[in-house]
Amino acid sequence: LWGVLPIILKLGLNYYSVGTIAWFRFFFSFVVLFWFLFTFRSGCGVLLHPPIIGILGGSALAVNYFGMTQGIHLSGASNAAIIIQVAPLLLVIVGVLFFKEVIRLIQLMGIAIAIIGFYLFYLDRVGNAVNNPSFSAANGWVLVAAVVWVLYMTCQKQLSIKYSAQSINLLVYAVAMVMLIPMVEWNEFFKGGAVGWFLLITLGLNTLLAYG
């Protein structure tokens, strides 16, 4: 789902602005998950007394969604899809430094190969960044998205001690949805047409299923 996400985002940007897409993904996911938990399960109570770390995690994921979408808008799906892979690499480092996870030799080799790959990718694209300021801005947005995603995952790991996965998702969606309201271009919902709405709902389902 994350693999095809940049492509669908790029298509969606033909109909909607960055803020509108990011907000709708959280709105759609929140509404569906809230209905599901309220009807069939439990876990909605987390919204009544949200933990601070949950609010931080939701805010971080909101910035991640906005930054990733902005990066795709300014450069392209393939460029952003490669750079965002910095995120899981950083998560490994955080896991070792802060959560005392054990890292083996073969994993260190994997990190080294990834770093070499990022460097080769940088050499291949550095000309684009020099000649196109928006390309440099796109890379910056995606790197910010990668860093805050690691912050979100760190918060999620702490929250998982006390809360279920879907309760965490519900809280994160709610926080991000509220945070992104100022970024929404409301009139765009009336202009997208059938194709635009199909892409929006597909993006919403992508979030709901990938994080679910």
C-alpha positions as CSV (number, residue, x, y, z in Angstrom):
1,L,0.0,0.0,0.0
2,W,2.8,2.4,0.8
3,G,4.5,1.4,-2.5
4,V,1.6,2.5,-4.6
5,L,0.8,5.5,-2.4
6,P,3.1,8.1,-4.1
7,I,1.6,7.3,-7.5
8,I,-2.0,7.7,-6.3
9,L,-1.0,10.9,-4.5
10,K,0.5,12.3,-7.7
11,L,-2.7,11.6,-9.5
12,G,-4.8,13.1,-6.8
13,L,-2.8,16.3,-6.9
14,N,-4.2,16.9,-10.3
15,Y,-7.6,17.5,-8.6
16,Y,-6.9,18.7,-5.1
17,S,-4.3,20.7,-3.1
18,V,-1.8,19.1,-0.7
19,G,-3.7,20.2,2.4
20,T,-7.0,18.9,1.2
21,I,-5.7,15.5,0.3
22,A,-3.8,15.1,3.6
23,W,-6.8,16.2,5.7
24,F,-9.3,14.0,3.8
25,R,-7.1,10.9,4.3
26,F,-7.3,11.3,8.1
27,F,-10.9,12.4,8.0
28,F,-12.0,9.3,6.1
29,S,-9.9,6.9,8.2
30,F,-11.2,8.5,11.4
31,V,-14.9,8.3,10.5
32,V,-14.7,4.6,9.3
33,L,-12.5,3.5,12.3
34,F,-14.7,5.3,14.8
35,W,-17.8,3.7,13.3
36,F,-16.2,0.3,13.4
37,L,-14.9,0.5,17.0
38,F,-18.1,2.1,18.3
39,T,-20.3,-0.5,16.7
40,F,-18.3,-3.8,17.0
41,R,-15.4,-3.2,19.4
42,S,-14.2,-0.8,22.0
43,G,-11.5,1.8,22.2
44,C,-13.2,5.1,21.5
45,G,-12.7,6.2,25.1
46,V,-9.1,7.3,24.3
47,L,-10.7,10.4,22.7
48,L,-12.1,11.5,26.0
49,H,-8.8,11.7,27.8
50,P,-6.1,11.7,25.1
51,P,-2.6,11.2,26.4
52,I,-0.1,14.0,25.6
53,I,2.2,11.5,23.8
54,G,-0.7,10.6,21.6
55,I,-1.3,14.2,20.6
56,L,2.4,14.5,19.8
57,G,2.2,11.4,17.7
58,G,-0.8,12.6,15.8
59,S,0.7,16.0,15.2
60,A,3.9,14.3,13.9
61,L,1.9,12.1,11.5
62,A,0.0,15.1,10.2
63,V,3.3,16.8,9.3
64,N,4.5,13.6,7.8
65,Y,1.4,13.3,5.5
66,F,1.6,17.0,4.5
67,G,5.4,16.9,3.9
68,M,5.3,13.7,1.8
69,T,2.4,15.0,-0.3
70,Q,4.1,18.4,-0.8
71,G,7.3,16.6,-1.8
72,I,5.5,14.6,-4.4
73,H,3.8,17.7,-5.6
74,L,7.1,19.6,-6.1
75,S,9.2,16.8,-7.5
76,G,7.5,13.6,-8.4
77,A,6.4,10.2,-7.1
78,S,9.7,8.3,-7.8
79,N,11.9,10.9,-6.2
80,A,9.8,11.1,-3.0
81,A,9.4,7.4,-2.8
82,I,13.1,6.9,-2.6
83,I,13.9,9.7,-0.2
84,I,11.2,8.7,2.3
85,Q,13.0,5.4,2.8
86,V,15.3,7.4,5.1
87,A,12.5,7.0,7.6
88,P,12.8,3.3,8.4
89,L,16.6,3.6,8.4
90,L,16.3,6.3,11.1
91,L,13.8,4.1,13.0
92,V,16.4,1.4,13.2
93,I,18.9,3.9,14.7
94,V,16.3,5.1,17.2
95,G,15.5,1.5,18.1
96,V,19.2,0.8,18.9
97,L,19.9,4.0,20.7
98,F,16.8,4.6,22.7
99,F,15.1,1.2,23.0
100,K,18.3,-0.8,23.3
101,E,17.4,-3.2,20.5
102,V,20.1,-5.6,19.4
103,I,21.5,-5.1,15.9
104,R,23.4,-7.8,14.1
105,L,26.2,-7.7,11.6
106,I,24.0,-8.5,8.7
107,Q,21.7,-5.6,9.7
108,L,24.7,-3.3,9.9
109,M,25.6,-4.4,6.4
110,G,22.1,-3.6,5.2
111,I,22.3,-0.1,6.7
112,A,25.7,0.4,5.0
113,I,24.2,-0.7,1.6
114,A,21.2,1.6,2.1
115,I,23.5,4.6,2.9
116,I,25.6,3.9,-0.2
117,G,22.3,3.7,-2.2
118,F,21.1,7.0,-0.9
119,Y,24.5,8.6,-1.8
120,L,24.4,7.2,-5.3
121,F,20.8,8.5,-5.7
122,Y,21.9,11.9,-4.4
123,L,24.7,12.0,-7.0
124,D,22.2,11.1,-9.7
125,R,19.7,13.8,-8.7
126,V,22.0,16.6,-7.5
127,G,21.8,18.3,-10.9
128,N,18.1,18.6,-10.6
129,A,18.3,20.2,-7.2
130,V,20.8,22.8,-8.5
131,N,18.8,23.8,-11.5
132,N,15.4,23.6,-9.9
133,P,14.7,25.3,-6.5
134,S,11.4,23.5,-6.1
135,F,13.2,20.2,-6.4
136,S,15.4,21.1,-3.4
137,A,12.3,22.2,-1.5
138,A,10.7,18.9,-2.3
139,N,13.6,17.0,-0.9
140,G,13.5,19.1,2.2
141,W,9.8,18.4,2.7
142,V,10.2,14.6,2.3
143,L,13.2,14.6,4.7
144,V,11.1,16.4,7.3
145,A,8.3,13.9,6.6
146,A,10.8,11.1,7.3
147,V,12.0,12.5,10.6
148,V,8.6,13.2,12.0
149,W,7.4,9.7,11.0
150,V,10.1,8.3,13.2
151,L,8.8,10.6,16.0
152,Y,5.3,9.2,15.4
153,M,6.5,5.6,15.5
154,T,8.4,6.3,18.8
155,C,5.2,7.7,20.3
156,Q,3.3,4.7,19.0
157,K,5.7,2.3,20.6
158,Q,5.2,4.0,24.0
159,L,1.4,4.2,23.6
160,S,1.2,0.5,22.7
161,I,2.2,-0.4,26.3
162,K,-1.3,0.8,27.5
163,Y,-3.5,1.2,24.4
164,S,-4.6,-1.2,21.6
165,A,-3.4,-0.5,18.1
166,Q,-6.8,0.7,16.8
167,S,-7.3,3.0,19.8
168,I,-3.9,4.6,18.9
169,N,-4.9,4.9,15.3
170,L,-8.2,6.5,16.2
171,L,-6.5,9.1,18.4
172,V,-3.8,9.8,15.9
173,Y,-6.3,10.2,13.0
174,A,-8.4,12.6,15.2
175,V,-5.4,14.8,16.2
176,A,-4.1,15.0,12.6
177,M,-7.5,15.7,11.2
178,V,-8.0,18.7,13.5
179,M,-4.5,19.9,13.0
180,L,-4.8,20.0,9.2
181,I,-8.2,21.8,9.0
182,P,-6.6,25.2,8.2
183,M,-4.9,23.6,5.2
184,V,-8.1,22.5,3.5
185,E,-9.4,24.1,0.3
186,W,-13.1,23.3,0.9
187,N,-14.3,24.4,-2.6
188,E,-12.1,21.7,-4.2
189,F,-14.6,19.0,-3.0
190,F,-17.1,20.4,-5.4
191,K,-14.8,20.5,-8.4
192,G,-13.0,17.1,-8.3
193,G,-15.8,15.1,-10.1
194,A,-16.1,11.3,-10.0
195,V,-12.5,10.7,-10.7
196,G,-11.3,13.1,-8.1
197,W,-13.6,11.5,-5.4
198,F,-12.5,8.0,-6.5
199,L,-8.8,9.0,-5.9
200,L,-9.7,10.6,-2.5
201,I,-11.5,7.6,-1.3
202,T,-8.7,5.3,-2.5
203,L,-6.2,7.4,-0.6
204,G,-8.4,7.2,2.5
205,L,-8.6,3.5,2.2
206,N,-4.9,3.3,1.7
207,T,-4.4,5.1,5.1
208,L,-7.0,3.0,6.9
209,L,-5.7,-0.3,5.7
210,A,-2.0,0.4,5.8
211,Y,-2.1,1.7,9.4
212,G,-4.8,-0.8,10.4
